[in-house]
Amino acid sequence: MKDVVAALALWAAFGFAADALAQAAPTPEQAEKMNKALQEAAECAKLPQASYQQQTEKMACFARAASITPPSGHSWTAEAVTALEKPGPATAQGGNELVRHVMVENAERSYITAGSGWRMNGDRTSGDILYEAQVARNFGWLSGEAMGQKLWLDLPIRLGLRQLTTESLPVRTPSYNPGIRLFMAPMAEGKDAPSPWYFSAGLHHYSNGQDGSAATSSGAANVQNGTFSTNYFELAAHRFGNWGAFQWARASWRQHFIGTWEPFQRGQYEKGHVTLEGRTRDRPYDLFGFATGHTNLRLAGTTEYGRHYIVKNDVNPARNETTQLRDRVSFTAELTAQPRSWKDVAWYVRYDAGYDYYNIDFQNRMNRIQFGVVSTNY
């Protein structure tokens, strides 16, 4: 398992490093599609807009121009950055739909990883994982305009599974994370380019659907069927554009409603956290003609607050572990490599340092590398 992880990490990292200093230039196919979109938007700009019906038809025309599927190896985020760097009426008129694509592309992603991964020094996560999977979908519900802002009301849903290799191959315990989220972005009409900023605010529920006691008779976490539940509010600011190697970034604040917790979680589960994350530009890779495609790297750092114990045992307080400064900080790095012939998924390698994000397993320290496939949301 370690050899497979190391080989995949080396393969993906080689492609990223080989082109780290090169700007990813569009292929002739990509350039043709981008030019077609701009030409269609320019034709849309010529349509009359005297009546409400004409205005509606004109906006629909711009939406069609902006919704041309980006060619393989070129993301919506990259398209949006191009619109910023080459401003003009054509790109601005379709800017709202372009920003919407960026929102969806950088929302939660689906993935599946193989095994327990490469568990390094200090890792306390389970070594009996057959696979870990997440199914994430952002359902668009309503859209509108208010006070110069374009608004989208969405229903994000995330389901998480860890199936174990123990007897009967159980799933312990599934994660359910539905919510409601409002996205907003400044209107692009009448400007030379869409705004690089957009914002979101959401209410979310997170639980594992179990009804067993959260603690065992010895006071330890019941990871077999122990109940876990929380509700939280999340506020975030997002920005796309070129800053060195990065082309998208997000700053978010999450606050849990502690009155909705299970009693077992008090004192040893965070009250909230602040996260900074970014995504690098897509870079092409070519392994001697054997494998070609593009890569990008996502980095995220989180600092939490309100957690006083890593382990809090009400039966045997001698087993309590108090929180230290390093316990409040976590870090994630995801390296994605998408072969040119792949459409909706890519290989990826993920490194996690901090504490387990998986419901009732929140006491377990993480220091591991996983590999698998992930959705691109393009």
C-alpha positions as CSV (number, residue, x, y, z in Angstrom):
1,M,0.0,0.0,0.0
2,K,2.8,2.4,0.9
3,D,4.6,1.7,-2.4
4,V,1.4,2.4,-4.4
5,V,0.8,5.7,-2.6
6,A,4.4,6.8,-3.0
7,A,4.4,5.9,-6.7
8,L,1.2,7.8,-7.4
9,A,2.3,10.8,-5.4
10,L,5.6,10.8,-7.3
11,W,3.8,10.5,-10.7
12,A,1.4,13.4,-10.0
13,A,4.1,15.6,-8.3
14,F,6.4,15.2,-11.3
15,G,3.8,16.5,-13.7
16,F,3.1,19.5,-11.4
17,A,6.8,20.3,-10.7
18,A,7.8,20.0,-14.4
19,D,5.5,22.8,-15.4
20,A,5.5,24.9,-12.2
21,L,7.2,27.8,-13.9
22,A,5.2,27.6,-17.1
23,Q,1.9,29.3,-17.9
24,A,-0.7,26.8,-19.1
25,A,-1.4,28.0,-22.7
26,P,-4.6,26.9,-24.3
27,T,-4.5,24.3,-27.0
28,P,-6.0,25.2,-30.5
29,E,-9.2,23.4,-29.5
30,Q,-9.4,25.4,-26.3
31,A,-8.7,28.7,-28.1
32,E,-11.4,27.9,-30.7
33,K,-14.1,27.3,-28.1
34,M,-13.1,30.4,-26.1
35,N,-13.2,32.5,-29.3
36,K,-16.6,31.0,-30.2
37,A,-18.0,32.0,-26.8
38,L,-16.7,35.6,-27.1
39,Q,-18.1,35.8,-30.7
40,E,-21.5,34.7,-29.5
41,A,-21.5,37.1,-26.6
42,A,-20.6,39.9,-29.0
43,E,-23.6,39.0,-31.2
44,C,-25.8,39.0,-28.1
45,A,-24.7,42.6,-27.3
46,K,-26.2,43.7,-30.6
47,L,-29.7,42.6,-29.7
48,P,-32.3,45.3,-28.8
49,Q,-33.4,45.7,-25.2
50,A,-36.2,48.2,-25.3
51,S,-38.9,45.9,-23.9
52,Y,-38.8,43.5,-20.9
53,Q,-39.2,40.5,-23.3
54,Q,-36.2,41.8,-25.4
55,Q,-34.1,42.2,-22.3
56,T,-35.0,38.6,-21.2
57,E,-34.1,37.2,-24.6
58,K,-30.8,39.2,-24.6
59,M,-29.9,37.8,-21.1
60,A,-30.7,34.3,-22.2
61,C,-28.4,34.8,-25.2
62,F,-25.6,35.8,-22.9
63,A,-26.3,32.9,-20.7
64,R,-25.9,30.5,-23.6
65,A,-22.7,32.1,-24.7
66,A,-21.3,31.8,-21.1
67,S,-22.4,28.2,-20.7
68,I,-20.3,26.7,-23.4
69,T,-18.6,23.7,-21.8
70,P,-14.9,24.4,-21.2
71,P,-12.7,22.0,-23.2
72,S,-11.0,19.1,-21.6
73,G,-8.0,20.3,-19.5
74,H,-9.4,23.8,-19.0
75,S,-11.6,24.7,-16.0
76,W,-14.3,27.3,-15.5
77,T,-12.1,29.0,-12.9
78,A,-9.4,29.4,-15.6
79,E,-12.0,30.8,-18.0
80,A,-13.1,33.4,-15.4
81,V,-9.6,34.5,-14.7
82,T,-9.2,35.0,-18.5
83,A,-12.3,37.2,-18.4
84,L,-10.6,39.3,-15.7
85,E,-7.4,39.7,-17.6
86,K,-9.0,40.5,-20.9
87,P,-12.0,42.7,-19.9
88,G,-14.6,43.9,-22.3
89,P,-18.4,44.1,-22.8
90,A,-18.7,40.6,-24.3
91,T,-17.0,38.9,-21.3
92,A,-18.8,41.1,-18.7
93,Q,-22.3,40.5,-20.1
94,G,-22.0,36.7,-19.6
95,G,-20.0,37.3,-16.3
96,N,-22.8,36.3,-13.9
97,E,-23.1,32.8,-15.4
98,L,-19.4,32.4,-15.6
99,V,-19.1,33.3,-11.9
100,R,-21.8,30.8,-11.1
101,H,-19.8,28.1,-12.8
102,V,-16.8,29.0,-10.6
103,M,-19.0,28.7,-7.5
104,V,-20.2,25.2,-8.4
105,E,-16.7,24.0,-9.6
106,N,-15.1,25.0,-6.3
107,A,-17.9,23.7,-4.0
108,E,-17.7,20.3,-2.2
109,R,-16.4,17.5,-4.4
110,S,-17.2,13.8,-4.5
111,Y,-14.3,11.3,-4.0
112,I,-13.4,7.7,-3.2
113,T,-10.1,6.7,-1.6
114,A,-8.6,3.2,-1.3
115,G,-7.8,1.6,2.1
116,S,-6.6,3.4,5.2
117,G,-3.9,5.2,3.4
118,W,-0.3,5.8,4.5
119,R,-0.6,6.3,8.3
120,M,2.4,8.1,9.6
121,N,3.8,8.9,13.1
122,G,1.1,9.9,15.6
123,D,-1.8,9.0,13.4
124,R,-4.7,7.4,15.4
125,T,-7.2,6.9,12.6
126,S,-8.6,3.4,11.8
127,G,-6.3,1.0,10.0
128,D,-9.2,-1.2,8.9
129,I,-10.7,1.1,6.3
130,L,-11.6,-0.7,3.0
131,Y,-12.5,2.6,1.3
132,E,-13.7,6.1,2.2
133,A,-16.2,7.8,-0.1
134,Q,-18.0,11.2,-0.2
135,V,-20.9,12.0,-2.5
136,A,-21.4,15.8,-2.7
137,R,-23.9,17.7,-4.8
138,N,-24.9,21.3,-4.9
139,F,-28.5,21.6,-6.0
140,G,-29.5,25.0,-7.4
141,W,-32.9,26.0,-6.1
142,L,-33.7,29.7,-6.7
143,S,-31.9,32.7,-8.3
144,G,-32.6,36.4,-8.4
145,E,-31.3,39.9,-8.0
146,A,-31.3,42.4,-5.2
147,M,-29.4,45.6,-4.4
148,G,-26.9,45.2,-7.2
149,Q,-26.2,41.5,-6.3
150,K,-26.9,38.4,-8.2
151,L,-28.2,35.7,-5.8
152,W,-28.4,31.9,-5.9
153,L,-30.1,29.9,-3.2
154,D,-28.7,26.3,-3.1
155,L,-29.2,23.0,-1.3
156,P,-25.8,21.4,-0.7
157,I,-25.9,17.8,0.3
158,R,-22.9,15.7,1.4
159,L,-22.9,12.0,2.3
160,G,-19.8,10.3,3.7
161,L,-19.0,6.6,4.1
162,R,-16.2,4.6,5.6
163,Q,-16.6,0.8,5.0
164,L,-14.3,-1.3,7.1
165,T,-12.5,-4.6,6.4
166,T,-13.7,-6.2,9.7
167,E,-16.4,-8.9,9.8
168,S,-19.5,-8.2,7.6
169,L,-17.7,-5.2,6.1
170,P,-19.7,-2.6,8.1
171,V,-20.1,1.1,7.4
172,R,-19.2,2.9,10.6
173,T,-20.7,5.3,10.9
174,P,-22.2,7.2,7.8
175,S,-22.1,11.0,7.7
176,Y,-25.1,13.1,6.6
177,N,-24.5,16.8,6.0
178,P,-27.4,18.6,4.3
179,G,-27.8,22.4,4.3
180,I,-29.1,25.5,2.7
181,R,-26.7,28.1,1.3
182,L,-27.0,31.6,-0.3
183,F,-24.4,32.6,-2.8
184,M,-24.1,36.3,-3.9
185,A,-21.9,38.2,-6.4
186,P,-21.9,41.8,-7.7
187,M,-23.9,42.1,-10.9
188,A,-21.6,42.0,-14.0
189,E,-23.8,43.9,-16.4
190,G,-22.6,47.4,-17.4
191,K,-19.0,46.6,-16.3
192,D,-15.9,45.7,-18.3
193,A,-15.4,42.4,-16.4
194,P,-17.2,40.3,-13.7
195,S,-16.2,41.0,-10.1
196,P,-13.6,38.5,-8.8
197,W,-15.4,38.4,-5.5
198,Y,-18.4,36.3,-4.4
199,F,-19.8,35.4,-1.0
200,S,-21.8,32.7,0.7
201,A,-23.7,32.1,3.9
202,G,-25.3,28.8,4.9
203,L,-27.0,26.8,7.6
204,H,-26.0,23.1,7.8
205,H,-26.8,19.9,9.8
206,Y,-24.2,17.2,10.4
207,S,-24.9,13.9,12.0
208,N,-24.3,10.2,11.7
209,G,-27.9,8.9,12.0
210,Q,-27.1,6.6,15.0
211,D,-29.1,6.3,18.3
212,G,-26.7,4.5,20.5
213,S,-25.0,6.1,23.5
214,A,-22.1,8.4,22.3
215,A,-19.9,6.9,25.0
216,T,-19.2,3.3,26.1
217,S,-19.5,2.1,29.7
218,S,-15.7,2.9,30.0
219,G,-16.3,6.5,28.9
220,A,-14.6,6.1,25.5
221,A,-16.2,7.2,22.3
222,N,-18.7,4.6,20.9
223,V,-17.5,4.3,17.3
224,Q,-19.8,1.3,16.7
225,N,-23.2,3.0,16.8
226,G,-22.7,6.1,19.0
227,T,-24.7,9.2,18.2
228,F,-23.1,12.3,16.8
229,S,-24.9,15.5,15.8
230,T,-24.3,19.3,15.3
231,N,-25.7,22.2,13.5
232,Y,-23.6,25.1,12.3
233,F,-23.6,28.4,10.4
234,E,-20.9,29.2,7.8
235,L,-19.9,32.5,6.3
236,A,-17.3,32.7,3.5
237,A,-15.7,35.1,1.0
238,H,-14.3,33.7,-2.2
239,R,-12.1,35.3,-4.9
240,F,-10.6,34.2,-8.2
241,G,-7.7,35.7,-10.1
242,N,-4.0,35.2,-10.5
243,W,-1.8,35.6,-7.4
244,G,1.5,33.9,-8.2
245,A,0.7,30.2,-8.4
246,F,-2.9,30.5,-7.2
247,Q,-6.1,31.3,-9.1
248,W,-8.9,30.8,-6.5
249,A,-9.0,31.4,-2.7
250,R,-11.6,31.2,0.1
251,A,-11.7,32.4,3.7
252,S,-14.5,30.9,5.8
253,W,-15.8,31.0,9.4
254,R,-17.9,28.2,10.9
255,Q,-19.8,28.5,14.2
256,H,-21.5,25.5,15.8
257,F,-24.8,25.9,17.7
258,I,-23.6,24.1,20.8
259,G,-27.1,23.7,22.2
260,T,-27.7,21.1,19.5
261,W,-24.8,18.9,20.4
262,E,-24.8,15.5,22.0
263,P,-23.6,15.9,25.7
264,F,-20.6,13.7,24.9
265,Q,-19.3,16.4,22.5
266,R,-19.1,19.2,25.0
267,G,-15.6,20.3,25.8
268,Q,-14.0,18.0,23.3
269,Y,-15.5,19.1,20.0
270,E,-14.7,22.5,18.5
271,K,-17.2,25.4,18.9
272,G,-16.0,26.8,15.6
273,H,-13.1,27.4,13.2
274,V,-11.6,29.7,10.6
275,T,-10.2,28.3,7.4
276,L,-8.1,29.7,4.6
277,E,-7.8,27.7,1.4
278,G,-6.5,28.1,-2.1
279,R,-6.3,26.4,-5.5
280,T,-3.4,26.7,-7.9
281,R,-3.6,27.3,-11.6
282,D,-4.1,24.2,-13.8
283,R,-0.7,23.1,-15.1
284,P,-0.1,20.7,-18.0
285,Y,2.0,17.5,-17.5
286,D,3.5,15.2,-20.1
287,L,5.3,12.1,-18.8
288,F,7.4,11.4,-21.9
289,G,4.2,11.1,-24.0
290,F,3.0,8.1,-21.9
291,A,0.5,10.2,-19.9
292,T,-0.7,13.8,-20.5
293,G,-3.2,16.0,-18.8
294,H,-3.2,18.7,-16.2
295,T,-2.7,19.1,-12.4
296,N,-3.6,21.5,-9.6
297,L,-2.9,21.7,-5.9
298,R,-5.4,22.7,-3.2
299,L,-4.1,23.8,0.2
300,A,-6.2,24.5,3.3
301,G,-5.2,25.6,6.8
302,T,-7.7,25.7,9.7
303,T,-7.5,27.0,13.3
304,E,-10.3,26.0,15.7
305,Y,-11.5,27.3,19.0
306,G,-13.6,26.2,21.9
307,R,-12.1,22.7,22.3
308,H,-10.6,22.1,25.8
309,Y,-10.0,18.4,25.6
310,I,-8.7,16.1,22.9
311,V,-10.1,13.2,24.9
312,K,-12.6,13.8,27.7
313,N,-13.5,10.7,29.7
314,D,-16.2,11.2,32.4
315,V,-15.8,7.7,33.8
316,N,-12.1,7.8,34.2
317,P,-10.8,11.4,34.2
318,A,-7.2,10.1,34.3
319,R,-7.6,9.3,30.6
320,N,-8.3,13.0,29.8
321,E,-6.0,14.7,27.3
322,T,-6.1,18.5,27.3
323,T,-5.8,20.6,24.2
324,Q,-2.4,22.0,23.3
325,L,-1.7,24.8,20.8
326,R,-0.8,22.4,18.0
327,D,-4.1,20.6,18.5
328,R,-6.0,23.7,17.3
329,V,-4.4,23.8,13.9
330,S,-5.0,21.4,10.9
331,F,-3.7,21.3,7.4
332,T,-4.8,19.6,4.2
333,A,-3.0,19.4,0.8
334,E,-4.7,17.8,-2.3
335,L,-2.8,17.2,-5.5
336,T,-5.1,16.4,-8.4
337,A,-4.0,14.9,-11.8
338,Q,-6.5,14.6,-14.6
339,P,-5.6,12.6,-17.6
340,R,-6.5,14.4,-20.8
341,S,-9.0,11.7,-21.9
342,W,-10.9,11.8,-18.5
343,K,-13.9,14.1,-18.3
344,D,-15.5,14.3,-14.8
345,V,-13.0,12.7,-12.5
346,A,-9.2,12.8,-11.7
347,W,-6.6,11.0,-9.7
348,Y,-5.7,12.7,-6.5
349,V,-3.4,12.4,-3.4
350,R,-4.5,14.0,-0.1
351,Y,-2.5,14.7,3.0
352,D,-4.3,15.5,6.3
353,A,-2.7,16.7,9.5
354,G,-4.9,17.5,12.5
355,Y,-8.0,15.7,13.9
356,D,-10.4,13.4,12.1
357,Y,-13.2,15.2,10.3
358,Y,-15.4,12.1,10.2
359,N,-18.3,12.5,12.8
360,I,-17.8,10.3,15.9
361,D,-14.1,9.8,15.2
362,F,-13.2,13.4,16.0
363,Q,-10.9,12.4,18.9
364,N,-8.5,10.7,16.5
365,R,-5.4,12.6,15.4
366,M,-4.6,12.4,11.7
367,N,-1.2,12.3,10.0
368,R,-1.8,10.4,6.8
369,I,-1.8,10.3,3.0
370,Q,-4.7,8.8,1.0
371,F,-5.1,8.3,-2.7
372,G,-8.1,7.8,-5.0
373,V,-10.3,9.5,-7.5
374,V,-12.1,12.8,-7.2
375,S,-14.8,14.7,-9.1
376,T,-13.7,17.8,-11.0
377,N,-17.1,19.6,-11.0
378,Y,-16.1,21.1,-14.4
